[in-house]
Amino acid sequence: MAAHEVGSAGQSAQPRPPVWARPRSGGRGPQPSLSVDAIVTAAVALADAEGVDAVSMRRIAAELGVGTMSLYRYVETKDDLLDLMADQVMGEDGPSGPLTGEWRTDLRRIAVDYRRLILRHPWVLPIVASRPPLGPNNLRRSECLLGVLDGLGLTIAAMSGLTATVIGYVRGVVLTEIAETEVARRTGLDEDRYRRSVGPYLTDVLAAGQHPLLARFVALADHDPDPDRTFLWGLDRVLDGVAVGLERLRAEQ
């Protein structure tokens, strides 16, 4: 619903502000040791260990040794909890550090750090990719990212578009890495065993001669590439494209 939500009685209701704009419990009451930070930290640990689907108020309450209903005094909904979890993760490495003034160096470092962070917390990618980055840590990251291209004669739309291209590359690569790990976990087949299972089929298909480029790739490509090196090779090609785009956009101003 674009402008507002409609209640069950058919009356319009104002949408709730984001969780960061609502007052938080100060930890007073029968369980003063319980806090939003404690709940979010427990939820992040659970998601890291078992995946985000394992996160529930009941499970977190059990981890913290408290009653389930007591958590709702601090975090109202699971959506709020997911937002808080994602923002905590986005801030766990601290500030991105001072920019060098060399946009390519800075964008490369941010991309490498971002991939490393998401691989530590694979569950966070769908959240940060689908929700506006409204938490304080996400906002700081976005500001820093845009700052890489600030002062280069670009419009703010161009700055956003070029940096989003780099972040999109990182997310695409990491999504593939996460998927491969998940498939191996689900099927019990690691990459080597998977190749052995499909090898005879692929050999027969390629022997028919209808896919000569794929046959060349299978024959000549590195079948055990270093994922870090592969990521950096692709990242550098993306940055090459950003460099071309930057110069063209500046010339159009």
Summary of the structure (lengths in Angstrom):
residues: 253
radius of gyration: 23.1
end to end distance: 37.2
largest distance: 73.9
contacts: 630
relative contact order: 0.09
helix: 66%
strand: 2%
